[in-house]
Amino acid sequence: MRSSLGCPRPMHFALTEEQRMIQQLAREFAQQEIAPLSAQHDREQSFPLPVHAKALELGLLNIAMPAEFGGAGLGALEVALVTEQLCRACLGIGTALCVNALAAEPILLAGTSEQKQAWLPRLAAGEFASFALTEPGAGSDAAGIRSTAVREGDDYVLNGSKMWISNASLASFFVVFAKTDPAAGHKGISAFVVERNSPGLTVGEPLGKLGQRAAPTCEVFFDGVRVPAQQRLGAEGEGFAIAMRTFDQSRPMVAAFGLGLVQCCIDEALPYATERKSMGQRLIDHQAVAHHLAEMQIRLEASRLLTYQSAWLADQGQRNTLQASVAKAYSSDAAMWAATQAIQVLGGMGYSTEYPVEKLFRDAKVLQIYEGTSEIQRSIIAREMERGMASGA
């Protein structure tokens, strides 16, 4: 079918039957296995390993990993669909379940066939891995990392530390970014796969956090860690490019973290507003409250379309840097706003630990910080806008 201008019309908004099935499977799993544990593991600051085992058994993990390595062989859109549902039940547990994909992506993007075969099946078998880029003095400024990797014969010797590394306490190996040429800025960064049992590698205790307490994050220290050269991903100096390409793939997933949380805010605030009465009327009959709820839905729908679009572009092999940053920034900001308004709708009950919305508020904030802050996303968007103008796009 063509428009009146004679242009093809390939745009579709409907999910395939397979996509609807995996979305429903994830929703049922999240409701039955994650939601009942959310408050407990937030209080205990612990991750429920049996939930990981069940999700793995059902095929809800390693979704984008090729089937030859034990994954489902699907795409970024299916990852977003599953992630949204898991994080709707608990952002902390959902995050910990999903971020193995972040560690797998650099291996998929830059690994040799031997490297892929060495590490990816281990993730499919249930092991954890961590993506180790952030440092105490280099968060948003990834090019400013100070960890070093010095070549000595057939090995590299790693020294330095990493901070806020997701699932580090559970990981059996790490994808580590370090400077092989400190004078070359971002062009001097290289990427390595480092086994957890490497002498000189230590992992700190899980860090205390405001929210997402069920998802462990730790410091990781490298003190003369020897890494065989064959465990370097790509060529020397390609690490920064590998990390940025990884983010293009992973940011739709992180945007879906926000989708799940916004939906959960609606799940909590809407029933309360229809049952609770004030001044002789249900809360939802007060225009101010109704408009808060309507705005939640508006931001959810916009976030969902942006997230699915950025994932779809990745699956088509198209450049999605702009769209991934737009989706990540918008859904993160929407999540923080929705969590704030959910507390407002519930009033004093929203501030109480008896209701889950105070946890939603705590969980939401870090979405505006990790995987590139909302400010960094806007800088990327502006750069991509300028690039598009220069190319005449």
C-alpha positions, 0 to 999 in steps of 0.5 A, a space after each residue: 500500500 502506498 500513500 498519495 505521495 507514492 511512498 511505501 508505507 512499511 511502518 507497523 505498530 503491532 507486535 508479532 504473535 511470537 512477541 506477544 507470547 514472550 511478553 505475556 510469559 514475562 508478565 506472568 513470570 514477573 507477577 508470580 515470581 518477582 512481585 511477591 519478593 520485591 519488598 523483602 529483597 529491597 529490605 534485605 538488599 539481596 538478590 534472589 538467585 532462585 528467580 534467576 534460575 527460573 527465568 533462565 529455565 523459561 528462556 527469559 534471559 540471553 534473549 538476544 544471544 545467538 542460538 549457536 551460543 545457547 541464547 534465544 537468537 531474538 533481538 533488542 525489541 524482544 529484550 525490551 518487551 521482557 525487560 519492561 515486564 520484569 522491571 514492572 514487578 521490581 526494578 532492582 530484581 529486574 535490573 539484576 536479571 537483565 544486565 548480563 546482556 550488557 556484559 555480553 554485548 561487547 563480546 558479541 560486537 567485537 569478539 572473535 569466534 573463539 572468544 564468543 565460544 569461550 564466554 557466551 555459552 557460560 552466560 547461557 548456562 547461568 553464569 553472571 558477568 559484569 560490564 566494568 567501565 565506570 570508575 570513582 573519578 570517571 562516570 559520565 566521562 568514560 574517556 577519563 578512566 585511569 585504569 591501565 593495561 600494560 603489555 608484557 609479552 603475551 599478557 597485559 597487566 591491569 591496575 586500577 579500580 572500577 566503581 558501581 559495577 552491576 552484579 559484580 558480587 555474582 560475576 564469574 568474569 568481567 568485561 573491563 575497559 582500561 588505558 593501553 595508551 594513557 596519552 591517547 585519550 579515548 583512543 587509548 582505551 582497550 577492552 578485555 575479558 577478565 576471569 574473576 579468579 585472576 590473581 590480584 582481582 578483588 571484589 568489594 562488598 555490595 555498596 549501600 544504595 538509595 534504591 534498586 537495593 536488590 541489584 548488587 553493585 560493587 567496587 572491583 580492584 585490579 592489582 597487577 592482574 595478568 590477562 592473556 592478550 588473546 582475551 583482549 576484545 578487538 584491537 588496542 585502542 578500540 575499547 571506547 568505540 566498543 563501549 559506545 556501540 554497546 550503549 547503542 544496543 543496551 540503552 533501549 533495554 535501560 529505557 525499558 527499565 523506566 517503562 516498567 517503573 512508570 507502568 508500576 506507578 500507574 498500577 499503584 496510583 490508579 486503583 488507590 485513586 478510584 477507591 480512596 475518597 476525599 471531600 465526598 468524592 473519589 480521588 480520581 474525580 478531582 481534576 488535579 488527581 485525574 490529570 496527574 494520572 492522565 499525564 502518567 499514561 501520556 508519558 508511558 505511551 511516549 516512552 514506550 514508542 520511543 523505546 520500541 523504535 530505538 530497539 527496532 532500529 538496532 534490530 534492523 542494523 541501522 544507526 540508532 544513537 540518537 533514538 537510543 539516547 532520546 528513549 533513555 533520557 525520556 523514559 528515565 525522566 518520565 520514571 522519576 516524574 511518575 514516581 513523584 506523582 504516585 507519592 502525591 496521589 497517595 499522599 501520606 500513604 505514599 510516603 509510608 513504607 507500607 505502600 510500594 510507591 516510596 520504593 518506586 521513588 527510590 528505585 527511579 532516581 538512578 535511571 537518570 544517572 547510570 548508562 549515561 546521565 540524562 544530561 549526557 544523553 542530551 549532549 549526545 542528542 545535540 551532537 547527533 542533531 548537528 551531525 544530521 544537519 551537516 549530512 543534510 538528513 
